[in-house]
Amino acid sequence: MDLLLTIQVKSPDGQDGGKATAITLQNIEVFKVLRPQATEEEKQPKATALLFSMKPEDAVMVKFAKDTGGTIDFTLRSPLDEDTFKAPAVDDAELLRRYYAR
């Protein structure tokens, strides 16, 4: 599983720089999926939380992003795909350049 993070970006002079999204952590191990106890009406309740195994410095970064209004999303990948890769962060300017400047 990979973690994608979207945060509000500030320019060096403190001006609003819009939002940017980047693949922040790769190959995160899911330690446990938490869900309510099954009932007669709901045999397979929806997951309420995911517990991950990650380095303490990564956990602090994720918490900071969450506490400051960042958006955290996860993507699934094949269990056989353990390679890491580089993907540039995407912001408004990159999105426009890539898809609208044709």
ABEGO torsion letter per residue (X at the ends): XBBBBBBBBBBAAGBBAEBBBBBABBGBBBABBBBBBBBAABABBBBABBBBBBBAAAAAAAAAAAAAGBBBBBBBBBAABABBBBBBBBBAAAAAAAAAAX
